[in-house]
Amino acid sequence: MADAPNGANGKAPEKKAEPAPAKCVGEDGLTPAEKKKRAKEEKQARRAAEKAGAEPSAAPVTNGVTVSDGAVQSVGESSSQVAQQQQAAQVPRGQQQRPAEPAAAPTSTQHRRNPSAAAQPPPPRRRNSQSVLPAVSKPASKPQKPKESKDVPLFSHLYASNPRPTLLTTPKDIHPAIQALGFQYSTYAICGSTARTAAMLLAFKAAIADYTTPTGTSLARHMTTHFLSPQIEFLKACRPISEGMGNGIRFLKKAVVEIDPSVDEGEAKAYLRDSIDMFLRERIVVTDRAIATAAVKQIKQNAVVLTYAKSSLVEKTLVEAHEAGTHFRVICVDSRPLYEGKNLARTLGRRGIEVEYTPLSGIAHAMKDATLVLLGARSMLSNGRLVSRVGTASVALHASHADVPVIVLCESVKFTGKVALDSVVLNEIAPPEELLLSENPPATTDAEGEGEKIKTLADWRNISGLQILNLMYDVTPAEYIRMVICEYGSLPPSSVPVVHRLANEGV
């Protein structure tokens, strides 16, 4: 029986696989497409190395193998594999993570035609301007030293927290008369406790005349808190108030509180102005005349009166003694920076009084000729001590050693119930720049470094460890004072608290 042809059983005849077309293979066994792919991957590997921080020149290629940062990369390896090797090399020993599970092995065709088929896509291209530059370490900056304080620690409680006000920093609710007075205080145009007290009360009198009570309140309730207090704080910022000013302020506040709220505003303001005039007349004008009359009796014929700085009471006493026909000579002792004694010597000289002017450094020589010492006062403390211009304690000390009587002329309005044993607690600090000389020093250079200017006292803020203290007052012990003359008569320093209670009981 003849054999059935193929497909008789219903199956299609099998076709033989045709051989693949021959490909051009080079000497290295790679086709041109594979060579192009390898070149592309080499380029990506170099870029990955640049991204990792290594320069391409530092990664030589040897026999199709790229060496970068200690990691060997084959030409056919992708950039992601190199990055994984470098990351594994950077992990410290003992802390290396477990290696990732290997991916499925590619087929022979994929391995031959597309070695990086399982690799991640290449990183984006970088512009030339975005090339990675080696990091440059910046030098560590030196820590800045804290600014040195120029305040003397022992007197830190006396320094003002804010600088003295100026025309631009003055609050708008300050009366023009008070504003002008404060600037006169700051520039020492008005100096002396008595003069400052009188000028303050006259400025308050002008401010009260322009005061208007707001609607819905009374003068007694509004004036003290909302009107007088800002004016007083402004004067304090210009210069600390004296004891005489404090007593004057307390007197004015008491007068305001005593006004009946039902009184008309015009009548209340007239009452306050009259009260200020009465205080000035009774506590200052008449008092000064009485004290000068009593002090003239202490100046004898051909006496040599020594005084320090300038006091309005001492000046009035000397002028009255000269007009009374008493022949005497005056020694004016003075000191920097205010030189108040110059004004006193000039005034007495115009009156025809013989005057000798000497600095404080010559007090020991001047005390040899003195027969009487007359001193003014800023205030008298309850323990009998005198607060006056700095240098007064030195004058009283020399007078005590030379057995020359020291007489203090002081109104009772300057008496206070405060007690002090030194010049630290109760005092005033003036700007240190007032102690600097006004003349400009000649420009000098350092011998070692030519062209380097030698620092002078004007550069004291730039000199480390240098501080300047400009105290205004000092405290004179009571044992150096022979007598205190006030409107109540001549009394010893121990009687000051009694007179203070008597004179200022209602203040």
LOMI-173321 format. One record per residue (C-alpha): residue in three letters; x negated, z, y. Coordinates in steps of 0.05 Angstrom, whole numbers, padded with zeros to 5 digits, m for minus. Example, Ala and Ser with C-alpha at 12.3 -4.5 7.8 and 13.67 -1.06 7.14 Angstrom:
<atoms>
[atom 'ALA' [m00246 00156 m00090]]
[atom 'SER' [m00273 00143 m00021]]
</atoms>
This chain:
<atoms>
[atom 'MET' [00000 00000 00000]]
[atom 'ALA' [m00029 m00021 00065]]
[atom 'ASP' [m00052 00032 00114]]
[atom 'ALA' [m00005 00042 00173]]
[atom 'PRO' [m00034 00026 00240]]
[atom 'ASN' [m00053 00083 00287]]
[atom 'GLY' [00008 00111 00321]]
[atom 'ALA' [00052 00099 00262]]
[atom 'ASN' [00062 00173 00257]]
[atom 'GLY' [00089 00174 00329]]
[atom 'LYS' [00023 00198 00360]]
[atom 'ALA' [m00013 00161 00416]]
[atom 'PRO' [m00082 00139 00399]]
[atom 'GLU' [m00136 00183 00427]]
[atom 'LYS' [m00179 00153 00483]]
[atom 'LYS' [m00253 00164 00482]]
[atom 'ALA' [m00281 00200 00544]]
[atom 'GLU' [m00316 00151 00589]]
[atom 'PRO' [m00386 00172 00609]]
[atom 'ALA' [m00394 00199 00682]]
[atom 'PRO' [m00427 00153 00730]]
[atom 'ALA' [m00500 00165 00737]]
[atom 'LYS' [m00522 00205 00799]]
[atom 'CYS' [m00587 00197 00838]]
[atom 'VAL' [m00630 00256 00823]]
[atom 'GLY' [m00694 00270 00862]]
[atom 'GLU' [m00760 00295 00838]]
[atom 'ASP' [m00736 00368 00847]]
[atom 'GLY' [m00675 00355 00804]]
[atom 'LEU' [m00624 00361 00862]]
[atom 'THR' [m00577 00310 00889]]
[atom 'PRO' [m00577 00294 00964]]
[atom 'ALA' [m00511 00332 00972]]
[atom 'GLU' [m00542 00394 00940]]
[atom 'LYS' [m00604 00387 00983]]
[atom 'LYS' [m00560 00385 01045]]
[atom 'LYS' [m00521 00445 01021]]
[atom 'ARG' [m00585 00484 01008]]
[atom 'ALA' [m00612 00468 01078]]
[atom 'LYS' [m00547 00492 01108]]
[atom 'GLU' [m00551 00557 01069]]
[atom 'GLU' [m00623 00567 01090]]
[atom 'LYS' [m00601 00561 01162]]
[atom 'GLN' [m00546 00612 01151]]
[atom 'ALA' [m00595 00659 01118]]
[atom 'ARG' [m00641 00655 01179]]
[atom 'ARG' [m00584 00670 01225]]
[atom 'ALA' [m00563 00729 01183]]
[atom 'ALA' [m00634 00755 01187]]
[atom 'GLU' [m00633 00747 01263]]
[atom 'LYS' [m00568 00785 01266]]
[atom 'ALA' [m00598 00841 01224]]
[atom 'GLY' [m00653 00849 01276]]
[atom 'ALA' [m00709 00809 01244]]
[atom 'GLU' [m00739 00748 01277]]
[atom 'PRO' [m00739 00683 01238]]
[atom 'SER' [m00815 00676 01245]]
[atom 'ALA' [m00823 00743 01210]]
[atom 'ALA' [m00787 00717 01147]]
[atom 'PRO' [m00831 00664 01115]]
[atom 'VAL' [m00803 00617 01063]]
[atom 'THR' [m00845 00609 01001]]
[atom 'ASN' [m00824 00563 00945]]
[atom 'GLY' [m00751 00567 00964]]
[atom 'VAL' [m00752 00643 00972]]
[atom 'THR' [m00741 00677 01040]]
[atom 'VAL' [m00773 00745 01053]]
[atom 'SER' [m00738 00787 01107]]
[atom 'ASP' [m00748 00863 01121]]
[atom 'GLY' [m00772 00877 01051]]
[atom 'ALA' [m00714 00839 01017]]
[atom 'VAL' [m00728 00776 00977]]
[atom 'GLN' [m00675 00722 00986]]
[atom 'SER' [m00671 00660 00945]]
[atom 'VAL' [m00657 00596 00979]]
[atom 'GLY' [m00590 00590 00945]]
[atom 'GLU' [m00567 00661 00962]]
[atom 'SER' [m00515 00670 01015]]
[atom 'SER' [m00522 00711 01079]]
[atom 'SER' [m00473 00763 01054]]
[atom 'GLN' [m00516 00778 00994]]
[atom 'VAL' [m00577 00788 01038]]
[atom 'ALA' [m00538 00835 01082]]
[atom 'GLN' [m00518 00876 01021]]
[atom 'GLN' [m00590 00881 00999]]
[atom 'GLN' [m00613 00904 01068]]
[atom 'GLN' [m00557 00955 01072]]
[atom 'ALA' [m00575 00983 01003]]
[atom 'ALA' [m00648 00988 01025]]
[atom 'GLN' [m00629 01029 01086]]
[atom 'VAL' [m00591 01082 01046]]
[atom 'PRO' [m00634 01145 01035]]
[atom 'ARG' [m00658 01159 00966]]
[atom 'GLY' [m00610 01204 00929]]
[atom 'GLN' [m00551 01182 00971]]
[atom 'GLN' [m00544 01110 00947]]
[atom 'GLN' [m00475 01089 00928]]
[atom 'ARG' [m00458 01062 00861]]
[atom 'PRO' [m00469 00987 00858]]
[atom 'ALA' [m00407 00945 00863]]
[atom 'GLU' [m00381 00911 00801]]
[atom 'PRO' [m00409 00842 00793]]
[atom 'ALA' [m00361 00785 00805]]
[atom 'ALA' [m00341 00735 00751]]
[atom 'ALA' [m00397 00688 00734]]
[atom 'PRO' [m00384 00619 00762]]
[atom 'THR' [m00379 00559 00717]]
[atom 'SER' [m00438 00514 00707]]
[atom 'THR' [m00407 00461 00751]]
[atom 'GLN' [m00393 00511 00807]]
[atom 'HIS' [m00463 00540 00801]]
[atom 'ARG' [m00494 00472 00804]]
[atom 'ARG' [m00452 00439 00859]]
[atom 'ASN' [m00429 00499 00901]]
[atom 'PRO' [m00474 00560 00891]]
[atom 'SER' [m00441 00598 00949]]
[atom 'ALA' [m00369 00586 00930]]
[atom 'ALA' [m00357 00661 00920]]
[atom 'ALA' [m00393 00680 00984]]
[atom 'GLN' [m00358 00699 01048]]
[atom 'PRO' [m00352 00648 01104]]
[atom 'PRO' [m00413 00641 01149]]
[atom 'PRO' [m00416 00680 01214]]
[atom 'PRO' [m00395 00643 01278]]
[atom 'ARG' [m00446 00605 01317]]
[atom 'ARG' [m00482 00639 01374]]
[atom 'ARG' [m00500 00607 01439]]
[atom 'ASN' [m00572 00608 01463]]
[atom 'SER' [m00553 00657 01517]]
[atom 'GLN' [m00525 00705 01465]]
[atom 'SER' [m00587 00711 01423]]
[atom 'VAL' [m00603 00780 01400]]
[atom 'LEU' [m00661 00811 01438]]
[atom 'PRO' [m00702 00869 01412]]
[atom 'ALA' [m00677 00936 01437]]
[atom 'VAL' [m00720 00965 01492]]
[atom 'SER' [m00724 01041 01492]]
[atom 'LYS' [m00712 01071 01562]]
[atom 'PRO' [m00758 01127 01584]]
[atom 'ALA' [m00723 01194 01583]]
[atom 'SER' [m00705 01215 01654]]
[atom 'LYS' [m00733 01281 01677]]
[atom 'PRO' [m00680 01335 01689]]
[atom 'GLN' [m00668 01347 01763]]
[atom 'LYS' [m00687 01415 01789]]
[atom 'PRO' [m00631 01456 01820]]
[atom 'LYS' [m00633 01458 01896]]
[atom 'GLU' [m00668 01520 01921]]
[atom 'SER' [m00626 01567 01961]]
[atom 'LYS' [m00653 01585 02030]]
[atom 'ASP' [m00611 01648 02037]]
[atom 'VAL' [m00646 01715 02033]]
[atom 'PRO' [m00614 01750 01973]]
[atom 'LEU' [m00615 01819 02005]]
[atom 'PHE' [m00571 01794 02062]]
[atom 'SER' [m00528 01746 02022]]
[atom 'HIS' [m00464 01782 02042]]
[atom 'LEU' [m00477 01766 02115]]
[atom 'TYR' [m00482 01690 02109]]
[atom 'ALA' [m00420 01651 02130]]
[atom 'SER' [m00387 01612 02074]]
[atom 'ASN' [m00373 01553 02121]]
[atom 'PRO' [m00415 01526 02178]]
[atom 'ARG' [m00396 01540 02250]]
[atom 'PRO' [m00337 01496 02272]]
[atom 'THR' [m00347 01436 02317]]
[atom 'LEU' [m00301 01396 02361]]
[atom 'LEU' [m00284 01351 02301]]
[atom 'THR' [m00271 01407 02251]]
[atom 'THR' [m00229 01451 02297]]
[atom 'PRO' [m00157 01460 02271]]
[atom 'LYS' [m00103 01430 02314]]
[atom 'ASP' [m00065 01495 02323]]
[atom 'ILE' [m00122 01527 02363]]
[atom 'HIS' [m00108 01536 02436]]
[atom 'PRO' [m00156 01499 02483]]
[atom 'ALA' [m00177 01564 02518]]
[atom 'ILE' [m00194 01595 02451]]
[atom 'GLN' [m00230 01532 02429]]
[atom 'ALA' [m00274 01531 02492]]
[atom 'LEU' [m00289 01605 02484]]
[atom 'GLY' [m00310 01596 02412]]
[atom 'PHE' [m00360 01542 02430]]
[atom 'GLN' [m00387 01587 02486]]
[atom 'TYR' [m00398 01641 02434]]
[atom 'SER' [m00435 01594 02388]]
[atom 'THR' [m00482 01569 02442]]
[atom 'TYR' [m00493 01640 02471]]
[atom 'ALA' [m00465 01617 02538]]
[atom 'ILE' [m00426 01682 02535]]
[atom 'CYS' [m00470 01736 02505]]
[atom 'GLY' [m00463 01811 02502]]
[atom 'SER' [m00410 01854 02471]]
[atom 'THR' [m00375 01872 02537]]
[atom 'ALA' [m00375 01801 02563]]
[atom 'ARG' [m00349 01773 02497]]
[atom 'THR' [m00292 01825 02495]]
[atom 'ALA' [m00270 01810 02566]]
[atom 'ALA' [m00273 01735 02556]]
[atom 'MET' [m00233 01740 02491]]
[atom 'LEU' [m00177 01779 02523]]
[atom 'LEU' [m00173 01731 02582]]
[atom 'ALA' [m00169 01672 02533]]
[atom 'PHE' [m00113 01708 02495]]
[atom 'LYS' [m00077 01718 02561]]
[atom 'ALA' [m00078 01643 02575]]
[atom 'ALA' [m00056 01627 02504]]
[atom 'ILE' [00003 01675 02508]]
[atom 'ALA' [00026 01642 02572]]
[atom 'ASP' [00033 01575 02534]]
[atom 'TYR' [00065 01606 02472]]
[atom 'THR' [00137 01588 02453]]
[atom 'THR' [00176 01627 02401]]
[atom 'PRO' [00206 01582 02347]]
[atom 'THR' [00280 01580 02337]]
[atom 'GLY' [00308 01630 02287]]
[atom 'THR' [00254 01684 02295]]
[atom 'SER' [00229 01734 02347]]
[atom 'LEU' [00164 01739 02385]]
[atom 'ALA' [00144 01805 02353]]
[atom 'ARG' [00152 01776 02283]]
[atom 'HIS' [00121 01708 02294]]
[atom 'MET' [00064 01716 02345]]
[atom 'THR' [00018 01762 02306]]
[atom 'THR' [00018 01725 02240]]
[atom 'HIS' [00029 01653 02259]]
[atom 'PHE' [m00003 01649 02328]]
[atom 'LEU' [m00056 01703 02340]]
[atom 'SER' [m00085 01704 02270]]
[atom 'PRO' [m00109 01631 02271]]
[atom 'GLN' [m00141 01641 02339]]
[atom 'ILE' [m00177 01703 02315]]
[atom 'GLU' [m00202 01669 02252]]
[atom 'PHE' [m00230 01612 02294]]
[atom 'LEU' [m00269 01661 02337]]
[atom 'LYS' [m00296 01695 02275]]
[atom 'ALA' [m00320 01628 02249]]
[atom 'CYS' [m00358 01616 02314]]
[atom 'ARG' [m00390 01685 02313]]
[atom 'PRO' [m00373 01751 02279]]
[atom 'ILE' [m00332 01795 02324]]
[atom 'SER' [m00362 01858 02354]]
[atom 'GLU' [m00333 01929 02353]]
[atom 'GLY' [m00308 01921 02425]]
[atom 'MET' [m00273 01856 02407]]
[atom 'GLY' [m00242 01890 02346]]
[atom 'ASN' [m00214 01946 02387]]
[atom 'GLY' [m00186 01896 02437]]
[atom 'ILE' [m00152 01856 02382]]
[atom 'ARG' [m00121 01919 02352]]
[atom 'PHE' [m00095 01939 02420]]
[atom 'LEU' [m00063 01870 02431]]
[atom 'LYS' [m00031 01870 02361]]
[atom 'LYS' [m00002 01939 02373]]
[atom 'ALA' [00028 01916 02439]]
[atom 'VAL' [00061 01857 02405]]
[atom 'VAL' [00091 01900 02350]]
[atom 'GLU' [00120 01949 02400]]
[atom 'ILE' [00162 01894 02435]]
[atom 'ASP' [00236 01899 02420]]
[atom 'PRO' [00261 01835 02386]]
[atom 'SER' [00321 01834 02433]]
[atom 'VAL' [00276 01828 02495]]
[atom 'ASP' [00275 01760 02529]]
[atom 'GLU' [00213 01717 02513]]
[atom 'GLY' [00192 01712 02585]]
[atom 'GLU' [00194 01787 02594]]
[atom 'ALA' [00156 01799 02530]]
[atom 'LYS' [00101 01751 02550]]
[atom 'ALA' [00095 01782 02619]]
[atom 'TYR' [00089 01851 02586]]
[atom 'LEU' [00032 01826 02542]]
[atom 'ARG' [m00006 01796 02600]]
[atom 'ASP' [00001 01860 02640]]
[atom 'SER' [m00023 01900 02580]]
[atom 'ILE' [m00085 01857 02575]]
[atom 'ASP' [m00100 01867 02649]]
[atom 'MET' [m00092 01942 02641]]
[atom 'PHE' [m00139 01944 02582]]
[atom 'LEU' [m00192 01905 02619]]
[atom 'ARG' [m00186 01948 02681]]
[atom 'GLU' [m00185 02016 02647]]
[atom 'ARG' [m00231 02005 02587]]
[atom 'ILE' [m00283 01958 02618]]
[atom 'VAL' [m00283 01951 02694]]
[atom 'VAL' [m00271 02023 02715]]
[atom 'THR' [m00310 02049 02655]]
[atom 'ASP' [m00372 02008 02673]]
[atom 'ARG' [m00370 02034 02744]]
[atom 'ALA' [m00365 02106 02721]]
[atom 'ILE' [m00422 02098 02671]]
[atom 'ALA' [m00468 02065 02723]]
[atom 'THR' [m00454 02121 02773]]
[atom 'ALA' [m00473 02174 02722]]
[atom 'ALA' [m00535 02137 02699]]
[atom 'VAL' [m00563 02128 02769]]
[atom 'LYS' [m00574 02203 02772]]
[atom 'GLN' [m00624 02197 02715]]
[atom 'ILE' [m00670 02151 02756]]
[atom 'LYS' [m00718 02191 02799]]
[atom 'GLN' [m00763 02169 02856]]
[atom 'ASN' [m00824 02128 02835]]
[atom 'ALA' [m00798 02126 02763]]
[atom 'VAL' [m00817 02071 02715]]
[atom 'VAL' [m00756 02048 02677]]
[atom 'LEU' [m00766 02008 02613]]
[atom 'THR' [m00710 01967 02585]]
[atom 'TYR' [m00703 01917 02528]]
[atom 'ALA' [m00667 01850 02528]]
[atom 'LYS' [m00607 01849 02575]]
[atom 'SER' [m00548 01896 02582]]
[atom 'SER' [m00495 01888 02636]]
[atom 'LEU' [m00490 01964 02643]]
[atom 'VAL' [m00565 01972 02650]]
[atom 'GLU' [m00567 01917 02702]]
[atom 'LYS' [m00510 01948 02742]]
[atom 'THR' [m00544 02016 02739]]
[atom 'LEU' [m00611 01990 02765]]
[atom 'VAL' [m00578 01951 02821]]
[atom 'GLU' [m00538 02012 02844]]
[atom 'ALA' [m00600 02056 02842]]
[atom 'HIS' [m00638 02006 02885]]
[atom 'GLU' [m00581 02001 02935]]
[atom 'ALA' [m00579 02078 02937]]
[atom 'GLY' [m00650 02078 02964]]
[atom 'THR' [m00687 02100 02901]]
[atom 'HIS' [m00756 02070 02894]]
[atom 'PHE' [m00774 02053 02822]]
[atom 'ARG' [m00806 02000 02779]]
[atom 'VAL' [m00776 01964 02720]]
[atom 'ILE' [m00811 01939 02656]]
[atom 'CYS' [m00770 01885 02621]]
[atom 'VAL' [m00788 01878 02548]]
[atom 'ASP' [m00763 01814 02516]]
[atom 'SER' [m00767 01776 02450]]
[atom 'ARG' [m00749 01710 02419]]
[atom 'PRO' [m00705 01671 02409]]
[atom 'LEU' [m00654 01687 02463]]
[atom 'TYR' [m00702 01713 02517]]
[atom 'GLU' [m00647 01753 02550]]
[atom 'GLY' [m00698 01795 02587]]
[atom 'LYS' [m00717 01734 02629]]
[atom 'ASN' [m00648 01732 02660]]
[atom 'LEU' [m00650 01806 02675]]
[atom 'ALA' [m00720 01802 02706]]
[atom 'ARG' [m00698 01743 02749]]
[atom 'THR' [m00636 01779 02773]]
[atom 'LEU' [m00673 01843 02791]]
[atom 'GLY' [m00728 01804 02825]]
[atom 'ARG' [m00678 01770 02871]]
[atom 'ARG' [m00651 01839 02890]]
[atom 'GLY' [m00721 01860 02913]]
[atom 'ILE' [m00736 01906 02854]]
[atom 'GLU' [m00808 01908 02828]]
[atom 'VAL' [m00806 01879 02757]]
[atom 'GLU' [m00858 01872 02702]]
[atom 'TYR' [m00842 01825 02644]]
[atom 'THR' [m00875 01835 02576]]
[atom 'PRO' [m00861 01812 02505]]
[atom 'LEU' [m00842 01859 02450]]
[atom 'SER' [m00911 01854 02420]]
[atom 'GLY' [m00938 01892 02481]]
[atom 'ILE' [m00889 01951 02475]]
[atom 'ALA' [m00944 02001 02457]]
[atom 'HIS' [m00982 01986 02521]]
[atom 'ALA' [m00920 01983 02565]]
[atom 'MET' [m00895 02051 02540]]
[atom 'LYS' [m00957 02085 02568]]
[atom 'ASP' [m00930 02076 02639]]
[atom 'ALA' [m00856 02086 02625]]
[atom 'THR' [m00820 02150 02646]]
[atom 'LEU' [m00749 02131 02624]]
[atom 'VAL' [m00719 02082 02573]]
[atom 'LEU' [m00650 02053 02587]]
[atom 'LEU' [m00617 02015 02530]]
[atom 'GLY' [m00551 01978 02522]]
[atom 'ALA' [m00509 01979 02459]]
[atom 'ARG' [m00470 01933 02415]]
[atom 'SER' [m00436 01993 02383]]
[atom 'MET' [m00445 02067 02369]]
[atom 'LEU' [m00433 02089 02297]]
[atom 'SER' [m00400 02154 02276]]
[atom 'ASN' [m00466 02182 02250]]
[atom 'GLY' [m00496 02176 02320]]
[atom 'ARG' [m00537 02114 02306]]
[atom 'LEU' [m00543 02056 02355]]
[atom 'VAL' [m00531 01983 02337]]
[atom 'SER' [m00564 01938 02388]]
[atom 'ARG' [m00606 01875 02395]]
[atom 'VAL' [m00659 01869 02341]]
[atom 'GLY' [m00723 01903 02366]]
[atom 'THR' [m00687 01961 02398]]
[atom 'ALA' [m00706 02008 02341]]
[atom 'SER' [m00780 01991 02352]]
[atom 'VAL' [m00774 02007 02427]]
[atom 'ALA' [m00740 02074 02412]]
[atom 'LEU' [m00792 02091 02360]]
[atom 'HIS' [m00850 02080 02409]]
[atom 'ALA' [m00813 02120 02463]]
[atom 'SER' [m00803 02178 02414]]
[atom 'HIS' [m00877 02179 02398]]
[atom 'ALA' [m00895 02177 02472]]
[atom 'ASP' [m00844 02232 02488]]
[atom 'VAL' [m00805 02186 02535]]
[atom 'PRO' [m00729 02201 02538]]
[atom 'VAL' [m00683 02146 02511]]
[atom 'ILE' [m00614 02141 02544]]
[atom 'VAL' [m00560 02095 02517]]
[atom 'LEU' [m00506 02067 02562]]
[atom 'CYS' [m00443 02049 02523]]
[atom 'GLU' [m00368 02046 02535]]
[atom 'SER' [m00322 02083 02488]]
[atom 'VAL' [m00289 02017 02469]]
[atom 'LYS' [m00353 02003 02430]]
[atom 'PHE' [m00349 02067 02390]]
[atom 'THR' [m00331 02058 02317]]
[atom 'GLY' [m00315 02101 02257]]
[atom 'LYS' [m00363 02062 02213]]
[atom 'VAL' [m00428 02092 02186]]
[atom 'ALA' [m00493 02056 02170]]
[atom 'LEU' [m00562 02079 02152]]
[atom 'ASP' [m00599 02013 02158]]
[atom 'SER' [m00592 01942 02185]]
[atom 'VAL' [m00570 01911 02119]]
[atom 'VAL' [m00496 01928 02115]]
[atom 'LEU' [m00472 01917 02187]]
[atom 'ASN' [m00507 01858 02219]]
[atom 'GLU' [m00502 01785 02239]]
[atom 'ILE' [m00546 01727 02217]]
[atom 'ALA' [m00559 01672 02267]]
[atom 'PRO' [m00581 01601 02247]]
[atom 'PRO' [m00654 01602 02225]]
[atom 'GLU' [m00669 01540 02267]]
[atom 'GLU' [m00664 01583 02330]]
[atom 'LEU' [m00731 01614 02312]]
[atom 'LEU' [m00768 01547 02310]]
[atom 'LEU' [m00808 01526 02369]]
[atom 'SER' [m00778 01470 02410]]
[atom 'GLU' [m00845 01436 02422]]
[atom 'ASN' [m00863 01381 02373]]
[atom 'PRO' [m00929 01397 02338]]
[atom 'PRO' [m00984 01344 02340]]
[atom 'ALA' [m00985 01296 02281]]
[atom 'THR' [m01039 01319 02235]]
[atom 'THR' [m01063 01291 02169]]
[atom 'ASP' [m01090 01324 02107]]
[atom 'ALA' [m01165 01320 02099]]
[atom 'GLU' [m01160 01308 02024]]
[atom 'GLY' [m01105 01256 02026]]
[atom 'GLU' [m01110 01213 02088]]
[atom 'GLY' [m01043 01195 02117]]
[atom 'GLU' [m01007 01255 02086]]
[atom 'LYS' [m00973 01297 02139]]
[atom 'ILE' [m00985 01372 02137]]
[atom 'LYS' [m00920 01411 02131]]
[atom 'THR' [m00904 01456 02190]]
[atom 'LEU' [m00851 01509 02201]]
[atom 'ALA' [m00803 01454 02222]]
[atom 'ASP' [m00804 01431 02148]]
[atom 'TRP' [m00786 01500 02122]]
[atom 'ARG' [m00726 01474 02083]]
[atom 'ASN' [m00773 01429 02042]]
[atom 'ILE' [m00825 01483 02029]]
[atom 'SER' [m00813 01519 01963]]
[atom 'GLY' [m00808 01595 01967]]
[atom 'LEU' [m00802 01597 02043]]
[atom 'GLN' [m00740 01631 02074]]
[atom 'ILE' [m00727 01647 02147]]
[atom 'LEU' [m00685 01707 02167]]
[atom 'ASN' [m00657 01711 02238]]
[atom 'LEU' [m00622 01778 02246]]
[atom 'MET' [m00585 01793 02310]]
[atom 'TYR' [m00583 01869 02310]]
[atom 'ASP' [m00617 01930 02282]]
[atom 'VAL' [m00599 02004 02274]]
[atom 'THR' [m00634 02058 02314]]
[atom 'PRO' [m00635 02129 02284]]
[atom 'ALA' [m00599 02183 02323]]
[atom 'GLU' [m00662 02227 02328]]
[atom 'TYR' [m00694 02175 02374]]
[atom 'ILE' [m00636 02179 02424]]
[atom 'ARG' [m00637 02235 02477]]
[atom 'MET' [m00569 02221 02509]]
[atom 'VAL' [m00508 02174 02507]]
[atom 'ILE' [m00472 02162 02573]]
[atom 'CYS' [m00400 02138 02569]]
[atom 'GLU' [m00338 02144 02614]]
[atom 'TYR' [m00327 02214 02585]]
[atom 'GLY' [m00395 02238 02609]]
[atom 'SER' [m00463 02249 02580]]
[atom 'LEU' [m00463 02272 02508]]
[atom 'PRO' [m00509 02276 02448]]
[atom 'PRO' [m00505 02224 02392]]
[atom 'SER' [m00472 02274 02346]]
[atom 'SER' [m00410 02275 02392]]
[atom 'VAL' [m00395 02200 02383]]
[atom 'PRO' [m00342 02210 02328]]
[atom 'VAL' [m00305 02260 02371]]
[atom 'VAL' [m00302 02212 02430]]
[atom 'HIS' [m00282 02155 02385]]
[atom 'ARG' [m00221 02193 02359]]
[atom 'LEU' [m00203 02213 02430]]
[atom 'ALA' [m00211 02144 02462]]
[atom 'ASN' [m00187 02099 02406]]
[atom 'GLU' [m00134 02144 02376]]
[atom 'GLY' [m00078 02099 02400]]
[atom 'VAL' [m00113 02034 02384]]
</atoms>
